[in-house]
């Protein structure tokens, strides 16, 4: 995990006390990878980690407090967070 992602994990844990460290790490990795993959599939130029960090930070600021509600009801991601584990 890079320095940008570690700072985002810390931010997410501040925003959402319902998440374990492993869950927060998993969320940051999912959001990070999803943004970069979506951007690449759209044929957009890679803008670097700084751009990805800004987008993921914005998502965490806006939705971080409720992420545990999302994975509890979404079967696509639920298995990633069972038993308080991430990864």
N, CA, C and O of each residue as an XYZ file, in Angstrom:
348
protein
N       0.859     -1.172      0.000
C       0.000      0.000      0.000
C       0.902      1.231      0.000
O       1.847      1.323      0.783
N       0.595      2.175     -0.890
C       1.439      3.355     -0.965
C       1.052      4.390      0.091
O       0.059      4.236      0.802
N       1.856      5.442      0.172
C       1.640      6.475      1.189
C       0.281      7.167      1.023
O      -0.391      7.464      2.012
N      -0.119      7.422     -0.221
C      -1.430      8.038     -0.461
C      -2.540      7.161      0.100
O      -3.444      7.645      0.780
N      -2.464      5.874     -0.189
C      -3.506      4.959      0.260
C      -3.525      4.853      1.778
O      -4.601      4.774      2.371
N      -2.366      4.849      2.417
C      -2.312      4.755      3.877
C      -3.005      5.954      4.519
O      -3.726      5.801      5.505
N      -2.788      7.141      3.964
C      -3.449      8.336      4.493
C      -4.966      8.249      4.298
O      -5.734      8.698      5.149
N      -5.381      7.678      3.191
C      -6.815      7.509      2.940
C      -7.433      6.497      3.902
O      -8.571      6.671      4.337
N      -6.696      5.453      4.232
C      -7.176      4.479      5.224
C      -7.389      5.182      6.560
O      -8.411      4.979      7.216
N      -6.438      5.999      6.958
C      -6.567      6.726      8.219
C      -7.769      7.660      8.198
O      -8.497      7.758      9.185
N      -7.979      8.345      7.081
C      -9.138      9.224      6.950
C     -10.441      8.433      7.047
O     -11.373      8.844      7.739
N     -10.501      7.303      6.353
C     -11.704      6.479      6.382
C     -12.003      5.986      7.790
O     -13.161      5.961      8.207
N     -10.976      5.598      8.519
C     -11.187      5.151      9.901
C     -11.688      6.288     10.788
O     -12.462      6.054     11.716
N     -11.254      7.511     10.511
C     -11.765      8.667     11.248
C     -13.244      8.891     10.941
O     -14.021      9.243     11.828
N     -13.625      8.687      9.694
C     -14.996      8.923      9.255
C     -15.940      7.801      9.664
O     -17.136      8.033      9.842
N     -15.413      6.578      9.816
C     -16.283      5.432     10.037
C     -15.674      4.480     11.066
O     -14.789      3.685     10.750
N     -16.155      4.576     12.281
C     -15.647      3.728     13.355
C     -16.199      2.305     13.295
O     -15.784      1.448     14.075
N     -17.127      2.049     12.378
C     -17.684      0.700     12.221
C     -16.757     -0.222     11.442
O     -16.959     -1.437     11.430
N     -15.751      0.336     10.798
C     -14.832     -0.459      9.977
C     -13.595     -0.845     10.762
O     -13.093     -0.073     11.580
N     -13.107     -2.055     10.501
C     -11.818     -2.460     11.054
C     -10.726     -1.881     10.150
O     -11.016     -1.380      9.064
N      -9.498     -1.951     10.591
C      -8.371     -1.491      9.774
C      -8.332     -2.274      8.466
O      -8.131     -1.693      7.399
N      -8.523     -3.582      8.544
C      -8.499     -4.413      7.330
C      -9.617     -4.030      6.365
O      -9.410     -3.995      5.153
N     -10.785     -3.748      6.896
C     -11.902     -3.346      6.045
C     -11.622     -1.996      5.385
O     -11.890     -1.812      4.197
N     -11.091     -1.068      6.150
C     -10.761      0.246      5.595
C      -9.706      0.116      4.499
O      -9.807      0.775      3.464
N      -8.706     -0.718      4.712
C      -7.685     -0.945      3.691
C      -8.310     -1.526      2.426
O      -7.983     -1.112      1.314
N      -9.204     -2.479      2.607
C      -9.864     -3.099      1.464
C     -10.691     -2.076      0.707
O     -10.657     -2.041     -0.523
N     -11.437     -1.237      1.429
C     -12.241     -0.212      0.771
C     -11.377      0.750     -0.021
O     -11.695      1.074     -1.165
N     -10.301      1.205      0.568
C      -9.422      2.143     -0.137
C      -8.849      1.490     -1.393
O      -8.803      2.115     -2.453
N      -8.419      0.251     -1.277
C      -7.880     -0.451     -2.443
C      -8.937     -0.631     -3.526
O      -8.646     -0.452     -4.709
N     -10.169     -0.985     -3.133
C     -11.255     -1.139     -4.107
C     -11.580      0.180     -4.806
O     -11.694      0.226     -6.031
N     -11.728      1.242     -4.032
C     -12.047      2.535     -4.622
C     -10.926      3.021     -5.532
O     -11.188      3.565     -6.604
N      -9.686      2.828     -5.111
C      -8.508      3.234     -5.878
C      -8.471      2.482     -7.207
O      -8.372      3.086     -8.275
N      -8.551      1.171     -7.122
C      -8.487      0.343     -8.334
C      -9.666      0.608     -9.259
O      -9.504      0.645    -10.478
N     -10.847      0.793     -8.689
C     -12.034      1.047     -9.500
C     -11.888      2.346    -10.286
O     -12.208      2.392    -11.474
N     -11.412      3.394     -9.634
C     -11.241      4.668    -10.327
C     -10.222      4.535    -11.454
O     -10.477      4.975    -12.575
N      -9.080      3.935    -11.168
C      -8.043      3.819    -12.193
C      -8.483      2.911    -13.338
O      -8.189      3.197    -14.499
N      -9.179      1.829    -13.029
C      -9.651      0.903    -14.065
C     -10.713      1.572    -14.937
O     -10.668      1.461    -16.162
N     -11.655      2.256    -14.319
C     -12.709      2.935    -15.071
C     -12.118      4.000    -15.986
O     -12.540      4.141    -17.134
N     -11.155      4.739    -15.485
C     -10.502      5.785    -16.275
C      -9.771      5.177    -17.469
O      -9.828      5.709    -18.577
N      -9.089      4.064    -17.236
C      -8.358      3.401    -18.319
C      -9.319      2.838    -19.368
O      -9.074      2.973    -20.566
N     -10.400      2.215    -18.929
C     -11.380      1.657    -19.866
C     -12.017      2.745    -20.723
O     -12.410      2.497    -21.863
N     -12.117      3.940    -20.174
C     -12.699      5.058    -20.915
C     -11.688      5.677    -21.877
O     -12.015      6.601    -22.622
N     -10.462      5.165    -21.856
C      -9.428      5.670    -22.748
C      -8.823      6.982    -22.298
O      -8.226      7.705    -23.096
N      -8.973      7.288    -21.039
C      -8.436      8.543    -20.507
C      -6.961      8.388    -20.152
O      -6.502      7.306    -19.785
N      -6.254      9.461    -20.268
C      -4.831      9.498    -19.931
C      -4.653      9.328    -18.420
O      -5.433      9.857    -17.628
N      -3.623      8.588    -18.039
C      -3.324      8.403    -16.620
C      -2.794      9.711    -16.058
O      -1.844     10.277    -16.599
N      -3.384     10.191    -14.996
C      -3.010     11.470    -14.395
C      -2.201     11.321    -13.119
O      -1.898     12.318    -12.463
N      -1.848     10.102    -12.756
C      -0.995      9.888    -11.599
C      -1.743      9.631    -10.303
O      -2.963      9.769    -10.213
N      -0.963      9.255     -9.310
C      -1.520      8.918     -8.003
C      -2.175     10.105     -7.323
O      -3.123      9.937     -6.557
N      -1.676     11.310     -7.598
C      -2.258     12.496     -6.971
C      -3.725     12.666     -7.369
O      -4.570     12.989     -6.534
N      -4.017     12.446     -8.646
C      -5.398     12.563     -9.133
C      -6.278     11.490     -8.503
O      -7.384     11.776     -8.045
N      -5.787     10.263     -8.481
C      -6.558      9.171     -7.887
C      -6.801      9.443     -6.412
O      -7.901      9.213     -5.910
N      -5.788      9.929     -5.719
C      -5.922     10.237     -4.294
C      -7.000     11.288     -4.067
O      -7.787     11.167     -3.128
N      -7.049     12.308     -4.902
C      -8.069     13.362     -4.749
C      -9.477     12.803     -4.915
O     -10.381     13.145     -4.153
N      -9.657     11.940     -5.914
C     -10.990     11.378     -6.165
C     -11.418     10.457     -5.029
O     -12.550     10.546     -4.553
N     -10.521      9.572     -4.590
C     -10.854      8.644     -3.510
C     -11.083      9.414     -2.209
O     -11.979      9.069     -1.439
N     -10.288     10.446     -1.957
C     -10.487     11.281     -0.763
C     -11.885     11.903     -0.788
O     -12.570     11.937      0.235
N     -12.303     12.390     -1.946
C     -13.633     12.987     -2.072
C     -14.727     11.956     -1.794
O     -15.709     12.256     -1.116
N     -14.554     10.749     -2.317
C     -15.532      9.690     -2.049
C     -15.605      9.368     -0.569
O     -16.694      9.183     -0.026
N     -14.464      9.299      0.083
C     -14.430      9.006      1.518
C     -15.069     10.147      2.311
O     -15.842      9.908      3.239
N     -14.743     11.386      1.941
C     -15.338     12.538      2.643
C     -16.860     12.511      2.527
O     -17.567     12.800      3.492
N     -17.365     12.159      1.332
C     -18.810     12.194      1.093
C     -19.555     10.954      1.567
O     -20.708     11.052      1.986
N     -18.915      9.789      1.507
C     -19.637      8.537      1.760
C     -18.987      7.614      2.795
O     -19.540      6.562      3.115
N     -17.849      7.987      3.307
C     -17.092      7.112      4.206
C     -17.844      6.664      5.445
O     -17.680      5.534      5.906
N     -18.656      7.537      5.974
C     -19.381      7.207      7.207
C     -20.419      6.112      7.002
O     -20.875      5.501      7.969
N     -20.802      5.854      5.729
C     -21.851      4.871      5.453
C     -21.363      3.665      4.652
O     -22.184      2.852      4.228
N     -20.078      3.525      4.436
C     -19.596      2.410      3.617
C     -19.955      1.052      4.199
O     -20.228      0.115      3.449
N     -19.959      0.928      5.519
C     -20.297     -0.355      6.131
C     -21.726     -0.773      5.784
O     -22.012     -1.968      5.707
N     -22.624      0.183      5.573
C     -23.997     -0.131      5.167
C     -24.024     -0.683      3.745
O     -24.806     -1.584      3.442
N     -23.189     -0.158      2.889
C     -23.141     -0.599      1.500
C     -22.665     -2.046      1.404
O     -23.308     -2.862      0.743
N     -21.561     -2.371      2.045
C     -21.057     -3.741      1.882
C     -21.910     -4.754      2.615
O     -21.885     -5.937      2.274
N     -22.666     -4.324      3.613
C     -23.531     -5.263      4.327
C     -24.697     -5.724      3.462
O     -25.262     -6.792      3.698
N     -25.059     -4.928      2.466
C     -26.217     -5.259      1.642
C     -25.870     -5.586      0.194
O     -26.763     -5.926     -0.582
N     -24.611     -5.495     -0.185
C     -24.223     -5.727     -1.570
C     -23.476     -7.055     -1.686
O     -22.332     -7.160     -1.242
N     -24.108     -8.069     -2.277
C     -23.483     -9.393     -2.346
C     -22.186     -9.417     -3.163
O     -21.348    -10.296     -2.963
N     -22.018     -8.477     -4.065
C     -20.788     -8.432     -4.871
C     -19.561     -8.194     -3.997
O     -18.480     -8.702     -4.293
N     -19.723     -7.423     -2.921
C     -18.593     -7.066     -2.070
C     -18.654     -7.677     -0.679
O     -17.650     -7.683      0.034
N     -19.803     -8.187     -0.282
C     -20.003     -8.663      1.085
C     -18.948     -9.681      1.510
O     -18.449     -9.627      2.634
N     -18.610    -10.603      0.620
C     -17.643    -11.652      0.978
C     -16.261    -11.089      1.317
O     -15.487    -11.741      2.018
N     -15.947     -9.906      0.836
C     -14.648     -9.306      1.114
C     -14.531     -8.800      2.550
O     -13.434     -8.539      3.042
N     -15.673     -8.669      3.209
C     -15.683     -8.033      4.521
C     -16.268     -8.909      5.624
O     -16.488     -8.429      6.736
N     -16.520    -10.160      5.342
C     -17.098    -11.028      6.351
C     -16.113    -11.252      7.492
O     -14.902    -11.330      7.288
N     -16.658    -11.350      8.683
C     -15.894    -11.620      9.897
C     -14.848    -10.543     10.202
O     -13.838    -10.822     10.847
N     -15.093     -9.312      9.734
C     -14.188     -8.212     10.059
C     -12.873     -8.282      9.326
O     -11.960     -7.510      9.619
N     -12.755     -9.189      8.381
C     -11.516     -9.319      7.633
C     -11.602     -8.473      6.372
O     -12.696     -8.192      5.883
N     -10.511     -8.088      5.871
C     -10.426     -7.484      4.544
C      -9.546     -8.373      3.721
O      -8.967     -9.321      4.252
N      -9.426     -8.117      2.487
C      -8.549     -8.871      1.577
C      -9.013    -10.289      1.477
O      -8.408    -11.087      0.761
